[in-house]
């Protein structure tokens, strides 16, 4: 399929009919970014029910890492679906579960051995991380960050601090959660006081939260996104994580890296935290792990994963078909897609920097690899930009307060980037 190819107005007549039917029965909590009614996908292209074809630079919110319906992923799914659909990995054994855990454990950073628990979603992996951190340390409190998004189940929602509407009306939240400023230097109050930033946001904890709000001996873990996703694709300086690791070590606090959106090779390394050289104690993965099938992973150093049999499990977690998709996804990531994310990510960043140099309405371009955001200067411009791109056949998504994220599949090419950049330039010019 080629894209963009627009055959009708957007949305088209078939799409409008489905949207009308949908409004009568689905939960009003669903956002629905724009009126896209999908019929099928192939590679970097999505086709709607009216035959309009879109260039996909959001990949189902950073999920379809290998592109839509990659032949190798489909082959593994098909083969597995003919043998076994379900048996429950909590209670029984099957090789795809074991093999996926072995593959992920081998990718764990640092010198310590890792163990892996498989679940269904990113939020579920975060819930498991909360339980494991509290169980292993015997402590109750957890520190998260402003701008963080970790999910919508209760524990994950309590850690989330991206948009107030994601928590409004659902309180009380999980107790023992504290939020602190993320290392987003472009929006940092400390830069007004210390123009030469030395990651004061972390160093201030010793005389701040640990002295005035919670003793460090009560803190089980700090959970952090190496690059904030929903929060705006914010990238802190490398020293932010170095200081964070040192602080955790000083007080026996576990460091949890939420790699649900930033991991799986999207930034050019398998884990985004690798860019800083820091090794966490626990890692959560999901989104792109199954190339579209629901699966997540909770990884922890072996000496930390000390919970006993029966203390945590899942009926569907590590489903055989999802595991097969994840194994195929890992093969593709390691055999070239991660390298492509680095190369094409650099090319995409240059294209966006060129746009920013020509249009005053762009405040900042930030990100790593194929996880890049464009922030606008005027309120509401990101939403207008997103909608205008859709009308021209390019799919992007908002993030943060006034930014748009670009997270295409890792199979994206230079030609795809050129097409997307041309569309974005037309939108900016208008």
C-alpha positions, -999 to +999 in steps of 0.1 A: +000+000+000+010+036-007+003+066+015-011+090+017-040+084-007-072+102+001-103+091-018-131+107+003-136+136+027-125+127+062-142+110+078-158+093+048-194+080+046-186+045+059-165+059+087-192+083+097-218+055+099-195+034+122-187+064+144-224+070+148-230+033+158-200+034+182-213+064+201-243+045+213-225+016+230-189+024+239-176+039+271-175+078+270-141+076+287-124+067+254-106+097+239-108+091+201-081+115+189-095+119+154-122+102+133-100+074+120-120+041+114-094+015+105-100-014+081-064-028+078-028-020+081+004-030+062+039-018+070+038+019+077+003+023+061-032+022+076-063+020+054-097+031+066-131+017+058-135+042+029-102+032+012-082+062+024-046+053+031-026+071+058+011+072+066+014+060+102+038+080+124+022+070+157+021+031+153-009+026+176+008+047+204+043+031+199+030-004+197+034-018+161+072-017+162+076-040+133+050-023+112+015-035+107+011-072+100+048-080+095+050-113+076+074-130+101+053-120+131+021-133+113+039-165+105+048-172+142+013-162+153-003-185+128+020-215+137+014-210+174-024-206+170-027-240+154-010-257+184-021-239+216-041-208+224-041-209+262-031-229+292-021-203+319+015-196+325+009-191+363+001-227+368+017-247+339+047-247+316+050-241+279+081-234+259+072-201+243+067-185+278+101-199+290+119-190+258+106-154+259+117-150+295+151-164+287+155-140+258+145-110+278+166-120+308+196-122+286+190-086+275+189-074+311+217-047+316+246-050+340+263-080+355+235-094+377+212-121+364+176-112+357+142-129+361+111-122+341+073-122+348+049-119+318+016-100+319-009-085+296-004-047+296+019-019+306-003-009+335-002-046+348+036-046+346+037-014+367+013-029+392+036-059+395+066-036+400+049-018+428+041-051+446+076-065+441+093-033+453+073-032+484+076-069+491+114-070+486+122-039+505+096-041+533+090-004+527+058+013+516+064+046+498+072+052+461+085+083+444+073+092+409+076+123+387+055+152+375+046+145+339+047+107+344+023+083+328+024+047+341-012+035+333-048+038+344-052+009+369-052+021+405-015+017+414-003+028+380-028+058+381-015+068+415+020+071+400+007+090+370+009+128+370+006+137+334-029+152+332-053+159+361-083+144+342-066+110+342-071+110+380-100+133+386-129+117+405-112+084+412-096+091+446-084+083+470-052+072+453-028+045+465-012+058+497+025+065+500+031+080+465+052+112+462+057+132+430+088+153+423+100+174+393+113+154+363+146+163+349+131+183+320+157+211+317+138+231+291+109+236+316+129+235+349+124+261+376+159+254+389+174+268+357+162+302+368+183+299+400+212+278+386+217+287+349+244+261+347+224+230+357+240+204+378+208+183+382+198+202+413+163+186+411+178+154+423+203+167+448+176+188+464+158+157+477+182+152+506+172+185+521+137+184+506+115+154+505+137+132+527+139+158+554+105+173+553+080+147+539+092+111+541+122+094+555+143+076+528+141+044+549+104+044+541+109+046+503+108+013+485+114+026+450+117+054+425+099+048+392+110+068+362+105+069+325+139+073+307+121+095+283+086+106+293+061+095+268+026+109+275+044+137+294+059+151+263+089+130+252+110+149+276+147+138+277+166+147+309+204+152+309+224+119+314+235+131+348+199+131+360+199+093+360+235+090+373+225+111+403+192+092+407+211+059+408+235+072+433+207+086+455+189+052+454+221+034+463+227+057+492+194+048+508+187+013+497+159+024+473+151+004+442+152+021+408+124+011+384+128+020+348+094+023+330+105+013+295+069+006+283+071+033+256+108+040+253+121+004+253+123-023+227+149-006+205+128+026+197+156+050+208+184+031+190+193+010+221+172-018+234+165+001+267+164+039+265+182+040+299+213+026+282+220+060+268+229+072+304+249+041+313+227+035+344+215+000+353+180-001+371+168-028+395+134-034+379+123-028+343+087-027+328+081-034+291+049-036+271+035-017+240+058-029+212+068-062+228+042-082+208+040-060+177+003-054+184-007-084+205-012-078+243+018-088+263+040-071+289+071-080+309+082-072+344+120-077+347+139-077+379+174-086+391+173-121+404+181-112+440+151-088+440+125-111+426+120-128+459+082-131+461+070-167+468+048-189+447+012-177+446+020-142+456+016-129+420+002-143+388-022-139+358-046-161+340-038-147+306-003-131+311+022-146+287-004-160+264+012-185+240+002-166+209+014-133+223+047-149+233+052-162+198+046-127+184+070-113+210+098-138+200+094-128+164+095-092+174+127-096+193+143-114+163+134-084+140+145-058+165+179-074+170+184-082+134+182-047+121+152-027+133+169-012+163+198-001+141+173+014+117+157+033+145+190+050+152+198+058+116+163+069+105+158+086+139+188+108+132+174+116+097+139+124+111+154+146+138+173+166+112+141+170+091+123+183+121+152+206+131+150+221+096+113+228+100+119+244+134+145+267+119+120+279+094+089+282+115+088+304+146+058+285+160+079+255+169+095+259+204+116+227+206+124+194+190+134+167+214+137+130+218+159+100+208+158+076+179+122+072+167+107+088+198+106+125+190+084+153+199+077+187+184+066+213+210+047+245+199+049+279+213+012+288+213-014+270+234-036+247+213-013+246+183-003+210+189-039+198+187-046+219+155-014+205+140-024+169+148-058+173+132-044+191+101-019+163+096-048+137+097-067+156+071-036+154+048-031+117+055-004+117+082-011+101+116+006+117+146-004+121+183-003+148+209+017+145+241+026+167+270+010+201+273+014+214+238+035+189+218+031+163+191+049+129+192+064+111+162+067+074+169+066+055+136+072+018+132+109+008+133+106-003+096+102+034+086+123+046+056+139+078+045+112+081+019+086+078+046+103+106+065+105+128+034+067+123+028+059+131+064+081+161+065+065+175+033+031+171+049+041+187+081+057+216+062+024+222+043+005+221+077+029+246+093+028+269+062-010+270+064 
